[in-house]
């Protein structure tokens, strides 16, 4: 028998806990195939490619066969995640409560456009400081993204508490580093894993599954889908 959700009481408040949280990285973007686009287009306005649209449709078909209704979706405010969500819906992802939040946006490297010399300096500094703690002027470290997704988790759990009715599955459409930090925060990774875990592929889907046993645990199922496009 499928268990879609679980009710849990914390200090007299009923929480409705989804069975699974699916984390999706956006489809292939122009920035993934041509790094020079960062020199002329603000990061939040970089679109996905035709291949990225097909990847999103494939992921949407997979999610449609695995998600439970009622469906909740959170997405970052960047263009490529919004376009990815459109692709997921074209692929078959059903009706959902959709919420947009800048807390799930891409890791920011600087307040200006990301030029080749900035990228080179970043790579040099990463070798010395490490990926988790490195913060370039005007930008963010992975630690900053970790704090942002922690705030998003608080927002999500508050929504679960306030809903007080059945929630099926949750889909989160976000970016590579943000996806890693959500997994790390949710599953309490150590610093070594925060530093070394590889970035997910475009439109790869990762699952955080709720295990409704005595300890009320969560399991990181890892990558459960990768598009073939």
C-alpha angles and dihedrals in degrees: 000000000000116000106210101179144351131221115220129182121222116179091335095312120117114227121195108212122200118231093231139013112205117203116202128188114215121264122267109300133201087255091058092059101032118030092188089073087079088067093063108022126058110244095243091056099051108120131212122257129242087263089051090055091053090048090053092050091051091049090047091055090051093047091048089061095047108034122093122220136270087060126198123196130193120188136176119248095244117115094238093057092047090051090047090054089052088053092049089054093048087052091057108274103154133233113304146174100254125201126182121207135172087214087082096050125126121279107273119227101184143344091252135052115301107247129186094259091053090051091050093050090048092054091048093050092046090061090058105033102026131238097272100056102028113114120177119207109284093006142086138258124219085256089062091051088048089058092047094052089046087059089048091052089054088052092050095048091048088054091050090051094047095046094064093185137083119307117190113189135342123218120195117195109197146125136290101262094037090052091052092048092050090054091045094049094043094047098034098241119191122242094261091060091044088057100042108032109116123241116260120248123254111288092000111152124220124191130216104192126199115227108201098206131126092286094045092226136179127222127205104222091186121213109358098170137025123179118244094213 
